[in-house]
Structure formats: C-alpha cells, structure tokens
Amino acid sequence: MEFHHGLLNFRHQPKPAKRGAAGRRACASGRAFMSCVRHHRGRSVQARSARIVAPFFAAFAAFAFHRCPLVGHAARLLAVVLALAIATAPVRAQGGNGQIEGVVRDEQAAVMPGATVTLRNQESGVTRVATTEADGHYRFPALLPGTYTVQVEIAGFTPQEVRDLTITIGLALSQDFTLKLRAVAESVTVTASPPVVDTTKSEVAGVVTPMQIQTLPINSRQYLSLALLMPGTSLDATRSFFATVNVGGSMTFNSTGNIVDGMINNWDEDGEPRQDLPQDAVQEFKVSNVQAPASFGLATGGIVEVVTRSGTNVVHGDAFEYFRDKSLNALEPFQTTKPAFRRHQFGGAVGGPIVRDRMHFFGALEHTRINEFYTVHTGLPEFYAAVEGTFARPSHRYLYVGRGDWQISNAQSVFLRYAHEDELSTCGGCGGTTASSAGFDQETPRRSIVLGHTWIRGSNQLNDLRFQYARGGYYIAPGGTPIWTAVGDFSAARINRLSRGYNFPSLSYGSSFDELGPESRWEFRDTYNLTRASHDIKFGGEYNDMPYREENTGNILGSYTFAQDQRFNPNDAASVAALTSAATFSASVPPIHTFRRTQYAVGFVQDDWKLRPNVTVNLGLRYERLYGCCNEDLDPSIFPIAIPYIDVAKRGDRDNFGPRTGLAWDVQSNGSTVVRGGYGRYYGHTRILGALSEFRNYQQFSINISNPAYPDPYGGRDPRSFAVSGPANITVLANDYQQPDSDQFSAGLSQRLRPDLAVHIDGVYSHITHDRKILDINPRDGVTRTRPNQTFGRVDRYQSSGEVKYKALYAKLDKRFAHRTQFLVSYTFAQSRDNAPLVRYLDAFNPGLDFGPSNGERHHAVVASGAVLVPWDVTIGAVWTLRSQLPWNATAGRDLNGDGFNTDLVPGTTRNAGSRDLSLDAVNAWRAVNGLTPIRESDIDSSRINIVDLRASKSLRLGGPLRLELVAQIFNLFNTTNLQAQYGGGRVGNALSASFGRILTARPGTQGELAAKISW
C-alpha cells in the first residue's frame, strides 16, 4: 500500500449557520462545500457525522471479527458490540489530550448553573461552547496541547475572561470563576500562569515543551534527545539503529513504549521506536518514568508520548539550513588529522487555515545528507595496520509529515496525519576495534498514517477513535556491500557479496550476515470517557494486526575466533593462511525466509476519582494479550523428528492483568505542595524476531565448533552435510514463555517555590521479571563431553527468566519560561542489577553467574539545561550533562566451559565488575597463565561523560512578517574527551588483549554548526 505525502487531517468548528435557500442551494450544487457544512448544524451535523463515521466503525467490527484468532467467539462478539455501541452513543477522550474544567460561582460562593462558557484556542481559533451544570461545573475535554482563552457570561453579571491557559500532554487544568454583579458595561480579563505542579496525577513524568525544543541545542535536530533532560533517562542500553531513549527502569533496548498521536510507534519485531519525525513537526512530548495510566502498555520501562503540530489561523512557515564542516570541528581522540566532514540538514514547514477557526493544515519536511568518517584503531598497528585508518561513512535521511485538523461542530472533530521516512546509514558499529567489513549498512524505509475522530456530547461524555496503518522494514548488508531488497532471493550474486569473519582479542573483521525484515501494523483503538460526579472514567480497547517477514543469509561463510592477537592482512593470502590459535568457529546455514503474524489485543478501564477536592485516587486495570509471541500456533509436525521439549497445548500467555493504583494529595489545596505515590503492573514487548528460530529447526542449522581446524573447519565437507552429519542444534521456546512484566512502585513530593519554579523528588523501584534468556537445556557434561539427549546437539531454550531490579532517586528543579528565562536541573541516583536479559546464559550449569550490574547502569547523572532571552533579540540556550561510569565485563578470551561460545568471564571475576569492584589480581593471574604482562589500575579507562552544548540565535526583522534567525551551535563546547562512543562500543574487555581495559572509541570532540532560518 502506497501513501502520498500531502494527506491532511481536518478539524472544523462552525460559525453561526447560514439558513434558508442560499445554504440549501450551495449544498445541493456541491459548489461550496463549506457552505453546506455551515448549513447543517446542531443535531443534523452530528447525524451527518455519525453517518460519515459509521462505515469506519462497521469496518472495525468486521476486522476484529474475522482477523483476530487470538480470542474466542465471545471476545470477538464483545469487540463487535463495543464497536456498534461506540458508533451509536456519544462518549469521551484521551491520547495525548488535556482538559480544562472548573466551577463558576458568585461572590457569595453560590454555584451558578446555566452560565455560558466559551473556550477558544488562541492559535487556531477553534471555539467550543459549554453551559455550566446544576453544580456550576463546566468541562472542556479532549484539548490538543496549546494555549487557550476561557470566557464566562451570564445575565446580570460581569463577563470574565482568562487568557493564556496552557495545556500540555495529558494535563487536567482547573480554572474556577467568581463573577460579580454587573454595575456597568464592563468585563474582566485575567492572564493565567501555567501550573508548575500537577495536582491530580500519581505518575512520575515531565513534558518537553515547545520553548525547550526551540531554544536548546539539539544535535542533528533529533528532538528525542531532549528526553535526556529528564531524570531517569539515558541512551546506554539502546542500539544505534533508531532514534530512541531508555526511560525509567528500562535496561534493554526494547522496554520503552513510544506513542505518537495516541498510536504505537514501535517495531513489532524488536520493539524499538519505528519512525522519526522532523523537529518542526513536534508540538511537544511527554516522558513518563513510572505509573503511566491503564491506557498505556507494551512497556516494562517508561513511555514517551509525542503530539504532532497542527495548523493555526495565520499562515506560518519557515525554511532552514543547518550546516557542519570539518573546519568547525576539533580533532577527535585517536585521530592524527581531521578527516573530511560535511553535513547539510535543510527543510521547512508551513501551516495555516483552510477555513478560519475550523479547518487547518500543517506540513514539514527535513533532509539530512552527511559525509563523515570513522577511525579503526586497535592499539596494535604491528598486527593490524592493514585495516586501521580513517574511512568514509556517508548517510542520508528524508522526513516528511502532513497533518490536517477539522472541527466539524462543537461536538465533532477529526484529524489525519501522514509521516514518511527514508534513511540510509553506512558502516554501523565500525570504528575502534571493529573494521569496516565487520560493520553493516542499512536502509530503513518507514510510513504511517493515523486517522482520529473525537465525539463530545455535553461536558461529561466523549469517544475517541483512532486508526493507524504503518509499514516499514530494515534492509541490512555487511559494510561496503550493496543493499539487497528482494525478500527470499538467495542467488549467487547475493552470497558473493559476503565474507568470512575473523575475530581477534583486539580486532573484528568480516561478516557474512545479511538480513531483510519488512513489517506492517494495522491498529484500531477506541476510548470511551464518562464523567460522573467525582469520577472521571475511561475505558476502551485496542487491536493490532502485525504481519512480518524476516529472512537472512545466516552466517553462511562462518566466523573464526582466535585466542591471541597476531599479524593479519586480509589482502595478503599468506597472512590469512598463517593464522593460528583458532578457539571457536561458528556458522549457520542455509539462508532462510520466514513469515509471521502477531496480534495484540487490549482492554482497559481507568478511574481518576476525586476522593476529596484535594485528593485524587488513580485506579486502573489493563488486560492485554500478545498472540504469536509464544509460538502457540506452531505445528510440530513440520519437523522431521519429534522434539520432546515442545508442548503447544500448554502455550499462550493469557493472564496479563495489570492493576494500576495511585494517589495525588494537594496538601494545602492550593497547588503548592503535592504528595504522590502508586503501584502498577506493566507488560512489555517480546522479541518476535527471536521467536522465529523455533520455526527454523531443521531448515537452518547452527554450527559451533571448539578448537576447530583452520582454515577448513568442516574437514573437507560442505557446510550443510557437516551440519546434518551429527545431532542438530535446535531452538525451542519454553512452554510457559510469556511477555515480560514489571511491578513499579513510586513515592514523591512536588513543591512550588514560586509561581514559575518547582522542585520534584521521587523514589522509584521497578522489578522486571519474565524477560527473555537463552539456556542450553542439553549441555555437554564437563567430564564426559556427552549430552543428556544425544538425539540433539545444543538445545537452546528461549525462556522467561530475565530479571531486572532497578531502584532510583529522581530530583528535578524546574523553572518554566517567565521573565525571559527558563531552566531545568535533573539528578538521578540509580542502582540496577539484572541477569543480562535477552542474551544467552554464560554457563548452563551456573545461571547465577549472569547476575550483576545492568549494562546501562550509571550511578549518578546530572543534566542542567536552560535558555535566556537577552537584549537585541538574542537567545542563549545550553545543556550540561554529567554521567558516571558504565560497568563492563572482563572476559577470558577463551571458551573455558566448552559450550562453543567465547563469552566466559576471567576466573575469579563477576559479571559487569569493570568500573565497579573488578579484581585486577584475578585478571593478572589469568594473564600470567597466558604469558602476558600485568595490568595496572591506571591502564583502565573511564567511560564517564562530561559534555556542555551551547546554542545562540539572533532574530532579525526583514520587513512585514518575514524574520531571519541566525543560529550557532557548539556541541562539546570545551572539547572534553569522552571515551566510549554512544551505544557502548569500544571497550576492550578481553583479558588476553594488550589493550585490556582501554576504550578505543570516543564521542566527538567540539563540533560547530551554523544555521539560518527564514520564517513568516
């Protein structure tokens, strides 16, 4: 299915209708569409809107009934009933929206029913009108983030207006009115200050505002990097493939949930963020560390929720160019000369009215083209000079977004948003001890379209329906080889692009892994919201259908691991032939292609209960079912022999109920001091890619040989005949395999210090269980070297035994923009221990060896950011980041336990003891046994981070609405050396390497950037 960028999403608020023959003629003729819309108002507009959306609801019901095998007939019938009920009843919303509510009273504090309350979006002009109820209460739900004006009128009293009411993602804002008797024709106007403390939520969260996005330095215009301003966030457990961030207790790359415009923005196959957006297309985004409400799931860590921009009543636009060049960069560590570097990042955005106050559009595009370089530096040029040096790494990316909003009536609105991304990156992972051929090139096309409809009746009912179709894919090839895009084609032309791998203690060279993975997502989501007295109740459901194709060449040419560094020149056949000390050889054959479909169904209910005027209790319950993650549809008869470890009848994760409970106490009932706390259970993403291996038993064979012959590990046979000559290595899923889950606890305090300044302190504990681990359940005996079941070789069981225990203290001093300044200072103290989820146990006979500090654990992190508007229209923004060290493993460099994997720890050490409590005595004893000199404490490099980024901009008027903004950004202002490139590469943990303990990659030194933006 192809989309065209230019699709819009409309929201329309009618003015007083045109009555009579003129309106009817315009409607009948079809010449004036908006005249027709104006002609039909009130009940007729709602009825017409219902007829418009009814086919969509019917399609939803049919889809749920026919394409959802994960549920029985009763559940499918419930989906149909829910869809039909939604189609015929009014209801109420969520999905990134906020609300304004309050009570209207007179001077004697008596409530005033029947007052007319008018709300107007100050940017778009969209207007809604409500009438206060018998208790004087009014409410405007389902508000997009933005700035609003609320006016109250009633006969005999002075009208009152409050301006600049700022709504951020999910904020419920209270604004009461006290009206005075009218003495003369007058009105009262008040300007509001945005609250610095949320008095109704127990979740630990923060919002990155448009002001921060516009004024702070952002490397590569990657808005999501500003999530790192918040406590409890990092990049240390992520991967380089996609723009992402770890949030809360997230200690794996796939445990953070990502939401854009209320819909899931994660890959199905591995769980990382699927799609990026142009910076100009982002209105704001929210970072929730813990205690997200029941409407959110599929994350054992935190949630990042993004809302895209809408058009306004005035045509606004901009065009920009951000430019970098090597002349603006400092020399980086491990470089002797500055390599050529140039980057152009250009684009623009435009938005405005189609019909004022009713229908608006917005579009943005961004193009990035980079010519950059990386350095391979092993520290042993006497062995590896032939592959060391500085090499080109070009890349490009295209981003497009189009959105339209239409306020059909006071009760009906719709939006449509299309996003498009194409990206080519080259030599991922290259640099340090990883040679060019051991990295990878990747193309990643992505598309998504989201449609939303909101229906409001009165002030206490609302329905929010959303649909998403998204598709994307990754197309990966060894570095420097052409990208292959034909799924399932394993011709000689493809295989001949690959090379054998050679892994030494201080160098990795070559790769024969080549992979394609296109997938799509059909997502339907509906939320019904009903407010009754002190209860704000949401309930709803969601269904996702996700087809996925995955194919790869396997490690078809294989890879050797050598126990010692030695001379290696891939261009010298004699050098390659002379290699010695081969420790292991691994391969997988033949290439394979697999299709999978998963479905994800959700039901939830959330009640935000005003127990007292100053006490809000957040109660929720969520049920979710991810069908296909546990291979419950596997047919064991596809295998040539029976596999006794598989019992499909016992499979399926059906008990995923997640209770949520929390409390927010406004201690003094004035929004100055809030105490909060809560507990919630959350279920996370399961790696669909990993579960495919079970379907591939006896179709693709894995080969692991200890102490192999070199250069022919197969003894003259071809790889496939060698693989089938003995018992096959197989993969099975545990029959109780399930989604990972997280129990989250938090308690905190927020204190307003000034109207624009507050401090927030929270203690957090998260216990993640049932994440994936890999265990060989048919291991060789250490003495006899035989396996318990000799019908099979290694039997890798993917089981739900991964575990993370995360505890942290978050502190945040937050000053909202006022008096020309804003700042945010965040501090995190964190301790996290786990057993290395997602990967293989180090020793099948001793699973306890895997417990240790989490890979992404940094005990301390401070991030200070701020911006100030100085005279002459100059804005200065800065971010200062300090983070303590990461842990790391000291590995033996040999397969000590004979399991075929070269991951064993140095005897006498524990997992991730590096930069914690590593015993150098144990390391040096091991090195002595292998004839190597001892390591000193001073030989161990630090991975701490200390970076200051600066942005300065000057605004110039060019006449009329035109303005020119000149921007200069400097990243790593003081050229501080920060070893270990982002995403964890470069640390040498192999104790047999002469570079043990060193970090041979680094984050960039000082980099400058110049930009110009014309806006109107």
Buried (B, 14 or more C-beta within 10 A) or exposed (E): EEBEBEBBBBBBBBEEBBEEEEBBBBBEEEEBEBBBBBBBBEEEBBEBBBEEBEEBBBEBBEBBBEBBEBBEEEBBBBBBEBBBBBBEEBBBBBBBBBBBBBBBBBEEEEBBEEBBBBBBBBBBBBBBEBEBBEEBBBBBBBBBBBBBBBBBBBEEBBBBBBBEBBBBBBBBBBBBBBBEEBEEEEEBEEEBEBBBBBBBBBBBBBBBBBBBBBBBBBBBBEBBBBBBBBBBBBBBBBBBBBBBBBBBBBBBBBBBBBBBBBBBBBBBBBBBBBBBBBBBBBBBBBBBBBBBBBBBBBBBBBBBBBBBBBBBBBEBBBBBBBBBBBEBBBBBBBBEEBBEBBBBBBBBBBBBBBBBBBBBBBBBBBBBBBBBBBBBBBBBEEBBEBBBBBBBBEBBBBBBBBBBBBBBBBBBBBBBBBBBBBBBBBBBBBBBBBBBBBBBBBBBBBBBBBBBBBBBBBBBBBBBBBBBBBBBBBBBBBBBBEBBEEBEEBEEEBBEBBBBBBBBBBBBBBBBBBBBBBBBBBBBBBBBBBBEEBEBBBBBBBBBBBBBBBBBBBBBBBBBBBBBBBBBBBEEEEBBEEBEBBBBBBBBBBBBBBEBBBBBBBBBBBBBBBEEEBBBBBBBBBBBBBBBBBBBBBEEEEBEEEBEBBEBEEBBBBEBEBEBBBBBBBBEEEBBBBBBBBBBBBBBBBBBBBBBBBBBBEEBBBBBBBBBEBEEBBEEEEBEEBBEEEBBBBBBBBBBBBBBBBBBBBBBBBBBEEBBBBBBBBBBBBBBBBBBBBBBBBBBEEEEEEBEEEBBBBBBBBBBBBBBBBBBBBBBBBBBBBEEBBBBBBBBBBEBBBBBBBBBBBBBEEBEBBBBBBBBBBBEBBBBBBBBBEEEEEBBBBBBBBBBBBBBBBBBBBBBBBBBBBBBBBEEBBBBBBBBEBBBEBBBBBBEEEEBEEBEEEEBBBBBBBBBBBBBBEBEEEEEEEBEBBBBBBBBBEBBEBBBBBBBBBBBBBBBBBBBBBBBBBBBBBBBBBBBBBBB
